[in-house]
Amino acid sequence: MQKRKLGNSGLEVSAIGLGCMGMSFAFPPFPEKKEMIDLLRAAHDNGITFFDTAEMYGPYINEELLGEALAPIRNEVVIATKFGFNIVDGKMAGVNSHPDNIRKVAEESLTRLKTDVIDLFYQHRVDPKIPIEDVAGTVKDLIKEGKVKHFGMSEAGAKTIRRAHAVQPLAALQSEYSLWTRKPEEEIIPLLEELGIGFVPFSPLGKGFLTGKMDADTKFASNDFRSILPRYTPDALKANQTLIDLISKIAANKNGTPAQIALAWLLAQKPWIVPIPGTTKLNRLKENIGSASIALTKEELKEIADSLEKIKVTGNRYTEEFEKTTGL
């Protein structure tokens, strides 16, 4: 697979990464551990070198899964993980980016990941109680100590990114970005280009919607994260099918799938964008990897852009309550 560099950091990763959250968090039922170890190793065999996790996923067990699966190939892969939450009785209990907690998470993540260095350490969500300069300064110290290689942030605003970057340059920002979540285009992507920061879109397939496999009859289990989100109600799924019609048409012309067109569109936006679609299935993994071989023409990109101007996405990304606290 082709490689990409995340901004000016020099951190080189596969053009498509693998988001590992769904292997043990948010989207049950979860597969057997051995099955996921086999999938993670198959991802590497098929060219993926960039793996994304967090202490919050599980919590803890997702990092342990990656640690075991990637140990034999540790020097051939880039592992990103995240700090920034309180975890009480196995549940998220608000944000916490106090320097002491950042250090604690770093040490514990190193152990779970069976490694002596974290390649990319993201602040999972901004903590309004802790000056971002203190957060960036703590990660800067961890980099000096050789425990972390690169600093990242997730879902941060432009002013916060700029302030953090002035203390410790960011290698990457991770935020939601896809054909149906395009807010980063307004302010964030121009800023990242200005500062030389890479962009790692999570949910690049709209938590499964952009695969074209969902419709108004799709049902989610009560413990599936999507069951509470406005965009996944029957009415919203039905209304948003116009977006699927668009990418399905282009997919047919390219001998691809809607998911591959959605990922190829992201790759075409900037050379420093690296999406991290998640999956627990080998066939979907290979499908996602195949998107890196699809080159959309200028005409196709214009057709998509013109069509997106006329398509209004129905349903908010999160509930109002969830938006106030955090996001996944």
Secondary structure as GFF3:
##gff-version 3
##sequence-region A 1 328
A	DSSP	beta_strand	3	5	.	.	.	ID=ss1
A	DSSP	beta_strand	12	14	.	.	.	ID=ss2
A	DSSP	beta_strand	18	19	.	.	.	ID=ss3
A	DSSP	three_ten_helix	21	23	.	.	.	ID=ss4
A	DSSP	alpha_helix	33	45	.	.	.	ID=ss5
A	DSSP	beta_strand	50	52	.	.	.	ID=ss6
A	DSSP	alpha_helix	61	70	.	.	.	ID=ss7
A	DSSP	three_ten_helix	71	76	.	.	.	ID=ss8
A	DSSP	beta_strand	78	83	.	.	.	ID=ss9
A	DSSP	beta_strand	85	88	.	.	.	ID=ss10
A	DSSP	beta_strand	91	95	.	.	.	ID=ss11
A	DSSP	alpha_helix	99	112	.	.	.	ID=ss12
A	DSSP	beta_strand	118	123	.	.	.	ID=ss13
A	DSSP	alpha_helix	132	144	.	.	.	ID=ss14
A	DSSP	beta_strand	148	154	.	.	.	ID=ss15
A	DSSP	alpha_helix	158	167	.	.	.	ID=ss16
A	DSSP	beta_strand	170	176	.	.	.	ID=ss17
A	DSSP	three_ten_helix	183	185	.	.	.	ID=ss18
A	DSSP	alpha_helix	188	195	.	.	.	ID=ss19
A	DSSP	beta_strand	198	202	.	.	.	ID=ss20
A	DSSP	three_ten_helix	206	211	.	.	.	ID=ss21
A	DSSP	three_ten_helix	225	228	.	.	.	ID=ss22
A	DSSP	three_ten_helix	230	232	.	.	.	ID=ss23
A	DSSP	alpha_helix	234	239	.	.	.	ID=ss24
A	DSSP	alpha_helix	241	254	.	.	.	ID=ss25
A	DSSP	alpha_helix	258	269	.	.	.	ID=ss26
A	DSSP	alpha_helix	282	290	.	.	.	ID=ss27
A	DSSP	three_ten_helix	291	293	.	.	.	ID=ss28
A	DSSP	alpha_helix	298	310	.	.	.	ID=ss29
A	DSSP	alpha_helix	320	325	.	.	.	ID=ss30
###
